[in-house]
Amino acid sequence: MYFRKYFAGNTIGALNERQTGVTFGAASTTYTVYKNQTKILGNAIAETLRSAGMNAVYDEQNFILYPDKDEGFGIGIIKTALATHTFVFFGSDATLNSAAVTSSGTSYQPFDASGDAYKFYVTVIGDPQSLLRVHIGTYSSVTSTSYGFAIGVGKDIRNNRKVRFTTSNPTYSTVAFFTRYADDCSLVDGITYSGGASFSQTAVTGTTGYLMLIPAFATNGFITMDNAFIGCSILNSGSTAFYSINGEEYYYPASTLLLKCPTQISI
């Protein structure tokens, strides 16, 4: 899918209303969060994900986006300054977390220079049943896809536990992701808080008249991604490389990762 949802308004609330001492997971790192802008951003992302077929919710009290409200996996989405926003990737058992901050300045933000209005699209590319890129537009360029994060889903084949993938500001060619168990947001056995799963297995060459759909697996050998296949060099990958294969939609963002897109949405 390639889907956008538009958000705009003229009233944000008190710009300087902040909450101090915000933490995520087991990490002791604290953040001071600008609450009103943060809530607009987090709820807009959750609303877009629901429109794209996910069971997403944004926890305004703890500033956490849950892609599936029935799971423990979450992503911190906060504004720690009026000119930036931050994505926090944490673990329920990790004493450290990874935070990615956007470039600073109003030209990178969905809020205008004075801070009392906003307009932006949330754009999602891919599929929630494999890998989905989520991008936040800016006030000056509402359809921008320069900043955001990724959400993916897969499995640890050693114990059959569901895993979630994520990373910050992904491009179409991004194939390495932070990995957490979906049920409780804990670290995956053998992968550190800042470590990842890389889906960079070399594409197969295929043969005339045949497209090889070989299930994708990370280079560590024990993490798989749902509805994902090793790339095939007879196809051309790219940011908008969508294909119909046997009547089904596929997305080929990176040369090593071909994604099936089974989710259907009503517009």
VODO-490019 format. One line per field, with one value per residue (C-alpha): chain; residue number from 1; residue in one letter; y negated, z, x. Coordinates in nm, 4 decimals. Example, Ala and Ser with C-alpha at 12.3 -4.5 7.8 and 13.67 -1.06 7.14 Angstrom:
! VODO-490019
chain	[A, A];
resi	[1, 2];
resn	[A, S];
Y	[0.4500, 0.1060];
Z	[0.7800, 0.7140];
X	[1.2300, 1.3670];
END
This chain:
! VODO-490019
chain	[A, A, A, A, A, A, A, A, A, A, A, A, A, A, A, A, A, A, A, A, A, A, A, A, A, A, A, A, A, A, A, A, A, A, A, A, A, A, A, A, A, A, A, A, A, A, A, A, A, A, A, A, A, A, A, A, A, A, A, A, A, A, A, A, A, A, A, A, A, A, A, A, A, A, A, A, A, A, A, A, A, A, A, A, A, A, A, A, A, A, A, A, A, A, A, A, A, A, A, A, A, A, A, A, A, A, A, A, A, A, A, A, A, A, A, A, A, A, A, A, A, A, A, A, A, A, A, A, A, A, A, A, A, A, A, A, A, A, A, A, A, A, A, A, A, A, A, A, A, A, A, A, A, A, A, A, A, A, A, A, A, A, A, A, A, A, A, A, A, A, A, A, A, A, A, A, A, A, A, A, A, A, A, A, A, A, A, A, A, A, A, A, A, A, A, A, A, A, A, A, A, A, A, A, A, A, A, A, A, A, A, A, A, A, A, A, A, A, A, A, A, A, A, A, A, A, A, A, A, A, A, A, A, A, A, A, A, A, A, A, A, A, A, A, A, A, A, A, A, A, A, A, A, A, A, A, A, A, A, A, A, A, A, A, A, A, A];
resi	[1, 2, 3, 4, 5, 6, 7, 8, 9, 10, 11, 12, 13, 14, 15, 16, 17, 18, 19, 20, 21, 22, 23, 24, 25, 26, 27, 28, 29, 30, 31, 32, 33, 34, 35, 36, 37, 38, 39, 40, 41, 42, 43, 44, 45, 46, 47, 48, 49, 50, 51, 52, 53, 54, 55, 56, 57, 58, 59, 60, 61, 62, 63, 64, 65, 66, 67, 68, 69, 70, 71, 72, 73, 74, 75, 76, 77, 78, 79, 80, 81, 82, 83, 84, 85, 86, 87, 88, 89, 90, 91, 92, 93, 94, 95, 96, 97, 98, 99, 100, 101, 102, 103, 104, 105, 106, 107, 108, 109, 110, 111, 112, 113, 114, 115, 116, 117, 118, 119, 120, 121, 122, 123, 124, 125, 126, 127, 128, 129, 130, 131, 132, 133, 134, 135, 136, 137, 138, 139, 140, 141, 142, 143, 144, 145, 146, 147, 148, 149, 150, 151, 152, 153, 154, 155, 156, 157, 158, 159, 160, 161, 162, 163, 164, 165, 166, 167, 168, 169, 170, 171, 172, 173, 174, 175, 176, 177, 178, 179, 180, 181, 182, 183, 184, 185, 186, 187, 188, 189, 190, 191, 192, 193, 194, 195, 196, 197, 198, 199, 200, 201, 202, 203, 204, 205, 206, 207, 208, 209, 210, 211, 212, 213, 214, 215, 216, 217, 218, 219, 220, 221, 222, 223, 224, 225, 226, 227, 228, 229, 230, 231, 232, 233, 234, 235, 236, 237, 238, 239, 240, 241, 242, 243, 244, 245, 246, 247, 248, 249, 250, 251, 252, 253, 254, 255, 256, 257, 258, 259, 260, 261, 262, 263, 264, 265, 266, 267];
resn	[M, Y, F, R, K, Y, F, A, G, N, T, I, G, A, L, N, E, R, Q, T, G, V, T, F, G, A, A, S, T, T, Y, T, V, Y, K, N, Q, T, K, I, L, G, N, A, I, A, E, T, L, R, S, A, G, M, N, A, V, Y, D, E, Q, N, F, I, L, Y, P, D, K, D, E, G, F, G, I, G, I, I, K, T, A, L, A, T, H, T, F, V, F, F, G, S, D, A, T, L, N, S, A, A, V, T, S, S, G, T, S, Y, Q, P, F, D, A, S, G, D, A, Y, K, F, Y, V, T, V, I, G, D, P, Q, S, L, L, R, V, H, I, G, T, Y, S, S, V, T, S, T, S, Y, G, F, A, I, G, V, G, K, D, I, R, N, N, R, K, V, R, F, T, T, S, N, P, T, Y, S, T, V, A, F, F, T, R, Y, A, D, D, C, S, L, V, D, G, I, T, Y, S, G, G, A, S, F, S, Q, T, A, V, T, G, T, T, G, Y, L, M, L, I, P, A, F, A, T, N, G, F, I, T, M, D, N, A, F, I, G, C, S, I, L, N, S, G, S, T, A, F, Y, S, I, N, G, E, E, Y, Y, Y, P, A, S, T, L, L, L, K, C, P, T, Q, I, S, I];
Y	[0.0000, -0.3629, -0.5618, -0.9128, -1.0819, -1.4601, -1.6488, -2.0232, -2.2633, -2.6139, -2.5535, -2.3401, -2.4618, -2.5942, -2.5498, -2.5392, -2.2789, -2.0159, -1.6915, -1.6126, -1.2809, -1.0753, -0.7299, -0.4333, -0.0656, 0.0267, -0.2545, -0.5328, -0.8005, -1.0819, -1.3202, -1.6476, -1.6292, -1.9128, -1.7570, -1.9297, -1.8997, -1.5449, -1.4348, -1.5747, -1.3905, -1.0593, -1.0465, -1.1354, -0.8459, -0.6030, -0.7175, -0.6667, -0.3180, -0.2265, -0.3478, -0.1249, 0.1816, 0.1891, 0.2066, -0.0930, -0.3210, -0.6127, -0.6229, -0.9968, -0.9472, -0.7624, -0.8938, -0.5444, -0.4305, -0.0696, 0.0605, 0.3312, 0.2399, 0.6077, 0.6331, 0.4951, 0.3636, -0.0145, -0.3105, -0.6362, -0.9340, -1.2654, -1.6274, -1.7237, -2.0627, -2.2767, -2.2427, -1.8617, -1.5361, -1.2157, -0.8425, -0.6254, -0.2534, -0.0787, 0.2627, 0.3630, 0.5259, 0.2960, 0.0495, -0.1614, -0.2748, -0.4153, -0.7576, -0.9267, -1.3022, -1.4752, -1.7649, -2.0888, -2.3792, -2.4658, -2.3544, -1.9966, -2.0156, -1.9667, -2.2812, -2.6373, -2.8801, -3.0361, -2.6935, -2.7607, -2.5743, -2.2497, -2.0700, -1.7451, -1.4072, -1.0788, -0.8537, -0.4755, -0.2642, 0.1162, 0.3403, 0.3857, 0.7626, 0.7481, 0.4132, 0.0657, -0.2663, -0.5516, -0.9088, -1.2441, -1.5395, -1.8949, -2.2228, -2.3510, -2.0211, -1.8255, -1.5101, -1.4860, -1.1351, -1.2328, -1.1538, -0.8661, -0.5064, -0.1512, 0.1217, 0.4856, 0.8230, 1.1639, 1.4589, 1.6012, 1.9543, 2.0854, 2.0404, 1.9481, 1.6087, 1.3175, 1.0314, 0.6694, 0.4739, 0.1015, -0.1616, -0.5380, -0.7437, -0.4457, -0.4873, -0.2450, -0.0529, -0.0057, 0.3647, 0.3631, 0.3192, 0.3122, 0.6260, 0.6852, 0.9616, 0.8446, 0.9680, 0.7793, 0.5563, 0.7467, 0.7935, 1.0842, 1.3542, 1.2928, 0.9399, 0.6306, 0.3249, 0.1466, 0.4576, 0.5555, 0.8081, 0.7506, 0.8792, 0.8411, 1.1905, 1.1712, 1.1656, 1.4779, 1.4588, 1.6519, 1.7912, 1.7025, 1.7255, 1.7885, 1.5631, 1.7360, 1.6635, 1.7830, 1.6774, 1.4075, 1.4596, 1.2351, 1.2948, 1.4274, 1.7208, 1.7305, 1.4283, 1.4295, 1.1604, 1.2346, 1.2107, 1.1302, 1.2970, 1.2830, 1.0405, 1.1527, 0.9727, 1.0001, 0.7254, 0.3624, 0.2367, -0.1204, -0.3554, -0.2982, 0.0451, 0.2210, 0.5360, 0.7577, 1.1199, 1.3895, 1.1289, 1.0216, 0.6989, 0.6955, 0.4150, 0.4345, 0.1480, 0.3044, 0.5481, 0.8065, 0.7828, 0.8452, 0.7779, 0.9235, 0.6731, 0.8626, 0.5798, 0.4220, 0.0857, -0.1145, -0.4743];
Z	[0.0000, -0.0461, 0.1698, 0.3185, 0.5750, 0.6184, 0.9480, 1.0004, 1.2732, 1.4050, 1.7790, 1.9601, 2.3176, 2.5511, 2.3734, 2.6941, 2.8748, 2.9519, 3.1429, 3.2996, 3.4002, 3.1183, 3.0795, 2.8502, 2.9374, 3.1871, 3.0813, 3.3285, 3.0604, 3.1205, 2.8733, 2.9053, 2.6704, 2.5120, 2.5740, 2.3394, 2.0161, 2.1124, 2.1532, 1.8131, 1.6468, 1.8271, 1.7784, 1.4092, 1.3538, 1.5420, 1.3468, 1.0161, 1.1169, 1.2088, 0.8678, 0.7177, 0.8916, 1.2180, 1.5748, 1.6793, 1.9792, 2.1188, 2.4975, 2.5750, 2.9372, 2.8610, 2.5043, 2.3527, 2.0181, 2.0247, 1.6673, 1.8140, 2.1389, 2.2388, 2.2331, 2.4642, 2.1838, 2.1599, 2.0219, 2.2108, 2.0019, 2.1692, 2.1145, 2.3413, 2.1717, 1.9711, 1.6615, 1.6651, 1.7329, 1.8676, 1.8254, 2.1203, 2.0682, 2.4017, 2.5637, 2.8711, 3.0044, 2.8498, 3.0724, 2.7664, 2.4732, 2.1261, 2.0396, 1.6997, 1.6780, 1.3570, 1.2171, 1.4021, 1.2646, 1.1583, 0.8009, 0.9327, 1.1469, 1.0975, 1.3062, 1.1820, 1.3058, 1.5714, 1.6882, 1.6916, 1.3719, 1.2036, 0.8740, 0.7588, 0.6044, 0.7692, 0.4828, 0.5068, 0.2428, 0.2435, 0.4446, 0.8164, 0.7695, 0.6562, 0.6766, 0.6811, 0.6544, 0.8416, 0.7465, 0.8939, 0.6589, 0.7345, 0.7441, 0.4430, 0.2521, 0.3787, 0.1757, 0.2811, 0.3545, 0.4990, 0.8642, 1.0324, 1.1360, 1.0234, 1.1741, 1.0790, 1.2019, 1.2047, 1.4162, 1.6177, 1.4790, 1.7832, 2.0141, 1.7725, 1.9411, 1.7420, 1.6947, 1.5915, 1.3806, 1.3867, 1.2890, 1.2488, 0.9301, 0.6937, 0.3237, 0.0715, 0.0764, 0.4569, 0.5467, 0.9066, 1.2054, 1.5842, 1.7064, 2.0098, 2.1179, 2.0370, 2.3470, 2.6088, 2.4175, 2.5655, 2.3922, 2.1514, 2.2832, 2.1512, 2.0186, 2.2184, 2.2688, 1.9819, 1.7709, 1.4810, 1.2291, 0.8799, 0.5795, 0.3371, 0.1896, -0.1739, -0.4267, -0.6334, -1.0105, -1.1023, -1.4494, -1.7597, -1.6957, -1.3211, -1.0156, -0.7118, -0.3870, -0.1173, 0.2385, 0.3717, 0.6823, 0.8653, 0.8329, 1.1908, 1.0615, 1.3345, 1.2587, 0.9756, 0.8450, 0.7621, 0.3974, 0.2987, 0.0395, -0.0741, -0.3646, -0.7246, -0.9737, -1.2604, -1.0814, -1.0347, -0.6761, -0.5734, -0.3547, -0.5535, -0.7021, -0.6708, -0.8697, -0.9317, -0.9077, -0.9691, -0.8996, -0.5638, -0.4725, -0.3843, -0.2914, -0.3786, -0.1923, -0.1569, -0.3809, -0.1011, 0.0296, -0.1627, 0.0444, -0.0122, 0.0588, 0.1565, 0.3493, 0.1771, 0.2918, 0.2038, 0.0992];
X	[0.0000, 0.0890, -0.1499, -0.1653, -0.3873, -0.3990, -0.4033, -0.4404, -0.5464, -0.5010, -0.4958, -0.2415, -0.2689, -0.0027, 0.3305, 0.5314, 0.3223, 0.5826, 0.6171, 0.9532, 1.1069, 0.9521, 1.1118, 1.0625, 1.0930, 1.3622, 1.5969, 1.6701, 1.7125, 1.4651, 1.3056, 1.1182, 0.8215, 0.6236, 0.2850, 0.0396, 0.2376, 0.3388, -0.0236, -0.1219, 0.1650, 0.1155, -0.2596, -0.2283, 0.0108, -0.2139, -0.5201, -0.3387, -0.2254, -0.5825, -0.6977, -0.4285, -0.5712, -0.3766, -0.5063, -0.2956, -0.3339, -0.1331, -0.0934, -0.1038, -0.0052, 0.3179, 0.3771, 0.3977, 0.2588, 0.1404, 0.1012, -0.1216, -0.2970, -0.3069, 0.0735, 0.3406, 0.5621, 0.5703, 0.7642, 0.8123, 0.6996, 0.7764, 0.8724, 1.1597, 1.1976, 0.9604, 1.1815, 1.2337, 1.0567, 1.2063, 1.1488, 1.2527, 1.3170, 1.3208, 1.2916, 1.0972, 1.4151, 1.6789, 1.8628, 1.9481, 1.7379, 1.8003, 1.6589, 1.6510, 1.5939, 1.4884, 1.6844, 1.6177, 1.4190, 1.0673, 1.1304, 1.1541, 0.8414, 0.4662, 0.4068, 0.4478, 0.7107, 0.4892, 0.3762, 0.0010, -0.0922, -0.0051, -0.0537, 0.1033, 0.0370, 0.1224, 0.2320, 0.2569, 0.4327, 0.4490, 0.2198, 0.1413, 0.1563, 0.5197, 0.7021, 0.5510, 0.7349, 0.5655, 0.6596, 0.5544, 0.5233, 0.6304, 0.4396, 0.6302, 0.6143, 0.3161, 0.3871, 0.7520, 0.8790, 1.2160, 1.1414, 0.9649, 1.0116, 0.9396, 0.7204, 0.7614, 0.6433, 0.8077, 0.9125, 1.1985, 1.2053, 1.3958, 1.0976, 0.8159, 0.7689, 0.6337, 0.8801, 0.8445, 1.0930, 1.1519, 1.4063, 1.4213, 1.3968, 1.4017, 1.4628, 1.3189, 1.6508, 1.6656, 1.6909, 1.8291, 1.5977, 1.5840, 1.4068, 1.1828, 0.9464, 0.5945, 0.4148, 0.6175, 0.8657, 1.1604, 1.4935, 1.5227, 1.7553, 2.1053, 2.0346, 2.1347, 1.9128, 2.0899, 2.1511, 1.9332, 1.8197, 1.9556, 1.7622, 2.0500, 2.0675, 2.1816, 1.8974, 1.8445, 1.8766, 1.5634, 1.5139, 1.3144, 0.9417, 0.9743, 0.9863, 1.1374, 0.9501, 1.1899, 1.0935, 1.3251, 1.5356, 1.7800, 2.1522, 2.1561, 1.9498, 1.6856, 1.4656, 1.2102, 0.9744, 0.6115, 0.5074, 0.8652, 1.0840, 1.4442, 1.4819, 1.4987, 1.7213, 1.4711, 1.2735, 1.3735, 1.3604, 1.2839, 1.0818, 0.7606, 0.8338, 0.4971, 0.4200, 0.1201, 0.2346, -0.0268, -0.2934, -0.1462, 0.0312, 0.4022, 0.6380, 1.0078, 1.1778, 1.5220, 1.7055, 1.7210, 1.3644, 1.0406, 0.7268, 0.3842, 0.1041, -0.2119, -0.3808, -0.6793, -0.8154, -1.1242, -1.0714];
END
